[in-house]
Amino acid sequence: MNNRITEILGIEYPIIQGPMAWLTNAELVAAVSDAGGLGVLGPNAGQTTVTKSIEETAERMRREIKKTKELTDKPFAVTLIVDYDLSFTSPILQIVIEEGVKAVLINGILDENIFKQLKEHNIKIIFRPQTPSIADAQAAEKMGADIYVATGFDEGGTVPDRVIGTFTVVPMIVDAVQDMPVMAAGGIADVRGVRAAFALGAEGVFAGSRFIPVTESPAAENVKQLIVDSTAEDLLLFRTVPSYYRSLPGKLAKKLVEMDQLGASREEIAQKMNGTRNMKVGMLEGDTEEGYVSVGTGITPIKKIQSVEEVVLELMQDFVEN
Ligand SMILES: Cc1cc2nc3c(=O)[nH]c(=O)nc-3n(C[C@H](O)[C@H](O)[C@H](O)COP(=O)(O)O)c2cc1C
């Protein structure tokens, strides 16, 4: 069953797998796209080591794009982080154009020049700001974003600055725009969440945590099992830059909560998190004591490790034509 999202992206089901640093490699992304959704290569896709070099970051992404193209002939997207300093953005954009990638997930600010270049190459723009807002959604529509993702505080990863849940942010954004389709993100992990998102006016769903305890994910096996065994009640929440973060319990996560309670600054807590490097330690390497394990509050209904195809078909069951 087609809708505006499937038509814009050339996919079968209106579901996107959100980028997740270190955890969205070619195998996972190709599996999502093969299953009928849109896979998205995120930061450090397919990597196990850290690099600060812009050239190396871009070349690593080119290799992962090529690998994804070998694994699937379906559309997939690449994350384009757009901030005021475009030093990382421009080389990745160039590669996206050269490799014929069909869509980008823009994470960051609205930049007219970047939009123009993408439009010139007929690359679809999925815009997902860290913190959705009425003004930002209207500006994104005016600038020509093809799809806007409204993310609620329920999400895994870096949560929005404002404590507005998925249930309230989605209709707020849907009502704010004229004609741009809106997708819902944050806490969606089963078909009830999908139906709720559509009832709120979303035309598609954008999920991250649900795509970690899957066979094709590069996440450590003990982390996949930990997510299956945990509920939202287990999650620890602490302040950091820019706002808050969640983790399943472990030595580092408990220390971060303690620092928060003792009044450490957001910057001090962020420093202890060490960017996404301690996410790599926790989630890719499986050391849940020394690293952290970031997931959204939607994990409760996840009861087993499944293949990507099973997950997509379960979430998209209302869209499967018999
Ligand atoms: C472990 C993890 C890492 C993430 N890393 C990124 C990232 O690097 N860039 C980004 O735009 N979003 C990132 N996200 C957010 C996801 O793309 C998606 O918006 C989010 O997972 C949706 O909420 P859900 O986890 O409740 O489904 C991350 C999420 C998780 C769980």
Ligand as a Chemical Component Dictionary entry (heavy atoms), coordinates in Angstrom:
data_LIG
# 
_chem_comp.id                   LIG 
_chem_comp.type                 NON-POLYMER 
_chem_comp.pdbx_formal_charge   0 
_chem_comp.three_letter_code    LIG 
# 
loop_
_chem_comp_atom.comp_id 
_chem_comp_atom.atom_id 
_chem_comp_atom.alt_atom_id 
_chem_comp_atom.type_symbol 
_chem_comp_atom.charge 
_chem_comp_atom.model_Cartn_x 
_chem_comp_atom.model_Cartn_y 
_chem_comp_atom.model_Cartn_z 
_chem_comp_atom.pdbx_ordinal 
LIG C1  C1  C 0 22.396 3.885  20.045 1  
LIG C2  C2  C 0 21.803 5.015  19.264 2  
LIG C3  C3  C 0 22.637 5.856  18.542 3  
LIG C4  C4  C 0 22.109 6.907  17.784 4  
LIG N1  N1  N 0 22.956 7.693  17.049 5  
LIG C5  C5  C 0 22.440 8.641  16.214 6  
LIG C6  C6  C 0 23.309 9.392  15.357 7  
LIG O1  O1  O 0 24.515 9.192  15.341 8  
LIG N2  N2  N 0 22.734 10.337 14.552 9  
LIG C7  C7  C 0 21.392 10.565 14.540 10 
LIG O2  O2  O 0 20.917 11.410 13.791 11 
LIG N3  N3  N 0 20.546 9.857  15.350 12 
LIG C8  C8  C 0 21.042 8.903  16.177 13 
LIG N4  N4  N 0 20.193 8.164  16.962 14 
LIG C9  C9  C 0 18.744 8.421  16.902 15 
LIG C10 C10 C 0 18.050 7.484  15.904 16 
LIG O3  O3  O 0 18.398 7.788  14.586 17 
LIG C11 C11 C 0 16.517 7.577  16.030 18 
LIG O4  O4  O 0 16.118 8.898  15.829 19 
LIG C12 C12 C 0 16.030 7.125  17.381 20 
LIG O5  O5  O 0 16.654 5.916  17.723 21 
LIG C13 C13 C 0 14.512 6.960  17.381 22 
LIG O6  O6  O 0 14.049 6.602  18.639 23 
LIG P1  P1  P 0 13.894 5.062  19.127 24 
LIG O7  O7  O 0 15.281 4.607  19.484 25 
LIG O8  O8  O 0 13.024 5.152  20.326 26 
LIG O9  O9  O 0 13.316 4.281  18.005 27 
LIG C14 C14 C 0 20.710 7.123  17.763 28 
LIG C15 C15 C 0 19.882 6.264  18.493 29 
LIG C16 C16 C 0 20.402 5.224  19.231 30 
LIG C17 C17 C 0 19.481 4.306  19.991 31 
# 
loop_
_chem_comp_bond.comp_id 
_chem_comp_bond.atom_id_1 
_chem_comp_bond.atom_id_2 
_chem_comp_bond.value_order 
_chem_comp_bond.pdbx_ordinal 
LIG C1  C2  SING 1  
LIG C2  C3  SING 2  
LIG C2  C16 DOUB 3  
LIG C3  C4  DOUB 4  
LIG C4  N1  SING 5  
LIG C4  C14 SING 6  
LIG N1  C5  DOUB 7  
LIG C5  C6  SING 8  
LIG C5  C8  SING 9  
LIG C6  O1  DOUB 10 
LIG C6  N2  SING 11 
LIG N2  C7  SING 12 
LIG C7  O2  DOUB 13 
LIG C7  N3  SING 14 
LIG N3  C8  DOUB 15 
LIG C8  N4  SING 16 
LIG N4  C9  SING 17 
LIG N4  C14 SING 18 
LIG C9  C10 SING 19 
LIG C10 O3  SING 20 
LIG C10 C11 SING 21 
LIG C11 O4  SING 22 
LIG C11 C12 SING 23 
LIG C12 O5  SING 24 
LIG C12 C13 SING 25 
LIG C13 O6  SING 26 
LIG O6  P1  SING 27 
LIG P1  O7  DOUB 28 
LIG P1  O8  SING 29 
LIG P1  O9  SING 30 
LIG C14 C15 DOUB 31 
LIG C15 C16 SING 32 
LIG C16 C17 SING 33 
# 
